């Protein structure tokens, strides 16, 4: 049975591990290397990474990592962000899902 792993910034170090799932912490500049290590472990089938860790990583690179791995990579929205970023995140999700850029006014 595959496991679920969370990759979060250090400020939420104990949040998900209290529920019994594997939680890894990393700074944004080390997130890609930590993500690669988590994906290399054979028992992880779902990796959930917090959005703040992906700030410095190009979206193309994230897709490359996801396609090279046979698990699911899910981006967890950041708990704190300005309202303008909420719209950008929603538009990015829609663009990724349907392959078309949509302008939203919320």
SULJO-V394501 format. One record per pair of residues at least 24 apart in sequence whose C-alpha atoms are under 6 Angstrom apart, sorted by the first residue. I is the first residue (numbers start at 1). J is the second residue. D is the distance in whole Angstrom. If there is no record, write none. Layout:
i & j & d
I & J & D
I & J & D
This chain:
i & j & d
2 & 43 & 5
2 & 44 & 5
2 & 45 & 5
3 & 43 & 6
3 & 44 & 5
3 & 45 & 5
4 & 44 & 6
4 & 46 & 5
4 & 47 & 6
5 & 47 & 5
6 & 47 & 6
6 & 48 & 5
6 & 49 & 6
7 & 49 & 5
8 & 50 & 5
28 & 53 & 4
45 & 71 & 5
46 & 71 & 6
46 & 72 & 5
47 & 73 & 5
48 & 73 & 6
48 & 74 & 5
48 & 75 & 6
49 & 75 & 5
49 & 76 & 6
50 & 75 & 6
50 & 76 & 5
51 & 75 & 6
51 & 76 & 6
51 & 77 & 5
51 & 78 & 5
